Amino acid sequence: MTNQLRKGIKTLKLFYINRLIESGLYNASDDELHSLTLSELQTIFKKTFPPKKIQSM
């Protein structure tokens, strides 16, 4: 089970890192970006890509 959690966390971190690189805010060679924790990446991601509000009818 712990290996699945590690793999899931690594996959999620890579998703956030790749999206931030694609946005142009970070370079792929930026070591600081790769050293951030999952929580730190989530915070940056949420600030960069705020959730869209659903309009009620």
Backbone as a printed PyTorch tensor [residue, N CA C, xyz], in Angstrom:
tensor([[[  0.8150,  -1.1950,   0.0000],
         [  0.0000,   0.0000,   0.0000],
         [  0.8640,   1.2670,   0.0000]],

        [[  1.9500,   1.2600,   0.7500],
         [  2.7840,   2.4600,   0.8130],
         [  3.4270,   2.7620,  -0.5330]],

        [[  3.7480,   1.7260,  -1.3050],
         [  4.3210,   1.9760,  -2.6250],
         [  3.3070,   2.6450,  -3.5420]],

        [[  2.0360,   2.2730,  -3.4210],
         [  0.9940,   2.9020,  -4.2220],
         [  0.8210,   4.3620,  -3.8260]],

        [[  0.8900,   4.6530,  -2.5430],
         [  0.8010,   6.0440,  -2.0870],
         [  1.9670,   6.8710,  -2.6000]],

        [[  3.1680,   6.3280,  -2.5160],
         [  4.3470,   7.0400,  -3.0260],
         [  4.2170,   7.3150,  -4.5130]],

        [[  3.7600,   6.3080,  -5.2510],
         [  3.5970,   6.4720,  -6.6940],
         [  2.5400,   7.5290,  -6.9880]],

        [[  1.4320,   7.5100,  -6.2370],
         [  0.3750,   8.4960,  -6.4280],
         [  0.8410,   9.9090,  -6.1350]],

        [[  1.5820,  10.0710,  -5.0650],
         [  2.1130,  11.3930,  -4.7040],
         [  3.0930,  11.8740,  -5.7670]],

        [[  3.9600,  10.9840,  -6.2240],
         [  4.9320,  11.3490,  -7.2610],
         [  4.2170,  11.7520,  -8.5470]],

        [[  3.1720,  11.0150,  -8.9090],
         [  2.4040,  11.3300, -10.1180],
         [  1.7220,  12.6810,  -9.9920]],

        [[  1.1330,  12.9580,  -8.8370],
         [  0.4580,  14.2300,  -8.6170],
         [  1.4450,  15.3930,  -8.6280]],

        [[  2.6060,  15.1990,  -8.0040],
         [  3.6340,  16.2450,  -8.0210],
         [  4.0760,  16.5410,  -9.4530]],

        [[  4.2760,  15.4910, -10.2510],
         [  4.6870,  15.6820, -11.6420],
         [  3.6060,  16.4100, -12.4460]],

        [[  2.3480,  16.1140, -12.1650],
         [  1.2580,  16.8240, -12.8300],
         [  1.3450,  18.3210, -12.5380]],

        [[  1.4510,  18.6720, -11.2420],
         [  1.5420,  20.0870, -10.8650],
         [  2.7790,  20.7450, -11.4700]],

        [[  3.9110,  20.0870, -11.3920],
         [  5.1620,  20.6380, -11.9330],
         [  5.0280,  20.8800, -13.4300]],

        [[  4.5050,  19.9050, -14.1540],
         [  4.3740,  20.0530, -15.6090],
         [  3.4200,  21.1710, -15.9850]],

        [[  2.3110,  21.2960, -15.2680],
         [  1.3650,  22.3800, -15.5630],
         [  1.9790,  23.7450, -15.2780]],

        [[  2.7550,  23.8660, -14.1990],
         [  3.3970,  25.1440, -13.8790],
         [  4.4700,  25.4870, -14.9090]],

        [[  5.1670,  24.4910, -15.4020],
         [  6.1660,  24.7170, -16.4500],
         [  5.4740,  25.1450, -17.7380]],

        [[  4.3760,  24.4630, -18.0910],
         [  3.6260,  24.8060, -19.2960],
         [  3.0450,  26.2120, -19.2390]],

        [[  2.7400,  26.6790, -18.0420],
         [  2.1700,  28.0180, -17.8950],
         [  3.2150,  29.1140, -18.1280]],

        [[  4.4870,  28.7380, -18.1080],
         [  5.5500,  29.7050, -18.3440],
         [  6.0770,  30.3680, -17.0880]],

        [[  5.5510,  30.0090, -15.9310],
         [  6.0040,  30.6170, -14.6830],
         [  7.3420,  30.0640, -14.2160]],

        [[  7.6230,  28.8320, -14.5850],
         [  8.8520,  28.1680, -14.1560],
         [  9.5330,  27.5290, -15.3480]],

        [[ 10.8350,  27.3600, -15.2370],
         [ 11.6030,  26.6360, -16.2400],
         [ 11.7260,  25.1790, -15.8260]],

        [[ 11.8600,  24.2990, -16.8120],
         [ 12.0010,  22.8760, -16.5220],
         [ 13.2680,  22.6010, -15.7310]],

        [[ 14.2560,  23.4540, -15.8610],
         [ 15.5280,  23.2540, -15.1770],
         [ 15.5370,  23.8640, -13.7690]],

        [[ 14.4290,  24.4070, -13.3380],
         [ 14.3400,  25.0530, -12.0250],
         [ 14.3440,  23.9920, -10.9190]],

        [[ 15.4720,  23.8580, -10.2340],
         [ 15.6170,  22.8550,  -9.1750],
         [ 14.7000,  23.1260,  -7.9960]],

        [[ 14.4270,  24.4010,  -7.7280],
         [ 13.5540,  24.7540,  -6.5970],
         [ 12.1560,  24.1790,  -6.7930]],

        [[ 11.6640,  24.2420,  -8.0140],
         [ 10.3300,  23.7140,  -8.3050],
         [ 10.2620,  22.2170,  -8.0290]],

        [[ 11.2830,  21.5020,  -8.4070],
         [ 11.3060,  20.0510,  -8.2220],
         [ 11.5100,  19.6470,  -6.7620]],

        [[ 11.9820,  20.5590,  -5.9380],
         [ 12.2320,  20.2280,  -4.5400],
         [ 11.0540,  20.5890,  -3.6160]],

        [[ 10.0060,  21.2050,  -4.1750],
         [  8.8550,  21.5940,  -3.3640],
         [  8.0480,  20.3690,  -2.9390]],

        [[  7.3710,  20.5100,  -1.8070],
         [  6.5080,  19.4270,  -1.3250],
         [  5.1880,  19.4590,  -2.0940]],

        [[  4.4130,  18.4030,  -1.9450],
         [  3.1200,  18.3330,  -2.6080],
         [  2.2190,  19.4810,  -2.1430]],

        [[  2.2130,  19.7690,  -0.8630],
         [  1.3880,  20.8630,  -0.3260],
         [  1.7910,  22.2110,  -0.9150]],

        [[  3.0830,  22.4460,  -1.0250],
         [  3.5640,  23.7070,  -1.5990],
         [  3.1770,  23.8190,  -3.0730]],

        [[  3.2950,  22.7220,  -3.8010],
         [  2.9100,  22.7210,  -5.2080],
         [  1.4160,  22.9680,  -5.3630]],

        [[  0.6040,  22.3580,  -4.4980],
         [ -0.8410,  22.5640,  -4.5550],
         [ -1.1970,  24.0230,  -4.3120]],

        [[ -0.5300,  24.6490,  -3.3570],
         [ -0.7910,  26.0540,  -3.0480],
         [ -0.4650,  26.9460,  -4.2470]],

        [[  0.6920,  26.7320,  -4.8450],
         [  1.0920,  27.5210,  -6.0170],
         [  0.1310,  27.2740,  -7.1670]],

        [[ -0.2370,  26.0180,  -7.3630],
         [ -1.1360,  25.6540,  -8.4540],
         [ -2.4960,  26.3270,  -8.2890]],

        [[ -3.0320,  26.3170,  -7.0700],
         [ -4.3370,  26.9300,  -6.8230],
         [ -4.3020,  28.4430,  -7.0220]],

        [[ -3.1720,  29.0700,  -6.7090],
         [ -3.0490,  30.5090,  -6.9270],
         [ -2.9080,  30.8190,  -8.4190]],

        [[ -2.2380,  29.9380,  -9.1490],
         [ -2.0110,  30.1460, -10.5720],
         [ -3.2510,  29.8230, -11.3890]],

        [[ -3.9320,  28.7490, -11.0220],
         [ -5.1220,  28.2980, -11.7330],
         [ -6.2940,  28.2160, -10.7570]],

        [[ -6.8860,  29.3550, -10.4170],
         [ -7.9990,  29.3120,  -9.4570],
         [ -9.1650,  28.5170, -10.0390]],

        [[ -9.9020,  27.8200,  -9.1680],
         [-11.0360,  27.0310,  -9.6660],
         [-12.0980,  27.9340, -10.2810]],

        [[-12.7090,  27.4300, -11.3350],
         [-13.7600,  28.1950, -11.9990],
         [-15.0370,  28.0960, -11.1880]],

        [[-15.7270,  29.2270, -11.0850],
         [-16.9820,  29.2630, -10.3500],
         [-18.0970,  28.7960, -11.2710]],

        [[-18.9580,  27.9660, -10.7310],
         [-20.0980,  27.4760, -11.4900],
         [-21.2400,  28.4600, -11.3040]],

        [[-21.7860,  28.9060, -12.4090],
         [-22.8930,  29.8490, -12.3310],
         [-24.1930,  29.0760, -12.1320]],

        [[-24.9510,  29.4990, -11.1590],
         [-26.2410,  28.8460, -10.9150],
         [-27.3100,  29.5150, -11.7790]],

        [[-28.2790,  28.7410, -12.1520],
         [-29.3450,  29.2620, -13.0190],
         [-30.5060,  29.7490, -12.2390]]])
